[in-house]
Amino acid sequence: MNTVIDNKEETMADYMQEVDKSMANIHKGEVKKATVIAIADDCIIANIGYRADAILPWSEYSIEDFDRSEVNVGDEFFVTITKKEDKDGNVVVSKRGAEKAKAYEQIEELYKNQEVVSVKIEKVTKGGLLASIKGERAFIPGSQITDTYVENLASYVGQSVDVQVIEFDPSKRKLILSGKSIAKQKRASKRQERINELVEGQKYSGTITKLMNYGAFVDLDGVEGLVHNTDLSWTRVKHPSDVVKEGDKVEVTVLSVNPENGKISLALKDVDQDPWQVVAVNIEEGSVVDGTVTKFMPFGAFVKIADGVEGLVHISQICKKRITKPEEVLELNQPIKAKVTKMDREAKKISLSITALDLEVDENMKKYMS
């Protein structure tokens, strides 16, 4: 009889030992899988495979906003052990802590791989903006939100922006984001796409963005092209401000596009109305033309024959006597007559002579007097 009882006690002891073995030991900070077995007003009660139930306070449920009504018996998730035993002998756990540990792992991966992630800007703070990534508060310096200067950072609040993790130190709770290189890449990509769309010889609408001594820059929906002074007008232009000003809406013709360096050459003048094809086509060598002195150079004077058509009177062809500069005989805006001595239509150059015309007059006078 005693033998039977002893065997029974040994069997029960063995069973309890096996139960204890199946209830793995736990340690503070350890991550365990939890199953919800009951829901109370102040906490969630869960089974984590231990001899005692786990208590999960609602404050430790998630790093993100949540609705308690969405939590149900049978739900499974991971938690971290925060206390092995409270005053009632229960284990206290935190789902929020497990999420934070997982978030740190994910952020570390984002940091190492320089992956792009979208975040929503929450507020403006000193020197930059605040956002959250994987539930962790992150800082974006004002100079890193995009690749251009931003005067009003508050305009980004509520917006979603693409960023990369540029600094991450969990021990110091330091998480810094940047959208600068992403914005730069997007701008370059958009610019290249726009450049590829442009067709030489086609006309496009644009806006004058900047004036330089040598020409005007025009924005063509994200890409800038240059209108050189010679392509602003068919007439001679000293400075772009003679023709346009910043902010003007203009229609330009694409003269050339270099996809490799991104340079775009434009023309504001109507390339279909070349005065050399309309006016100069009727000018022949030996003919006499009327013109107006427009510019002096050490070697001669330029004379406007028609809008967009000029000829050059070399200093030796201005008068019979020897002069050292054109201004000794001529004045700006002075109307003159001159003989066309050479016509180079390909180079669009006309050589004029006042003295040749004077010689003809002298010869005619001699014939008349004789």
Disulfide bonds with the S-S distance in Angstrom:
none
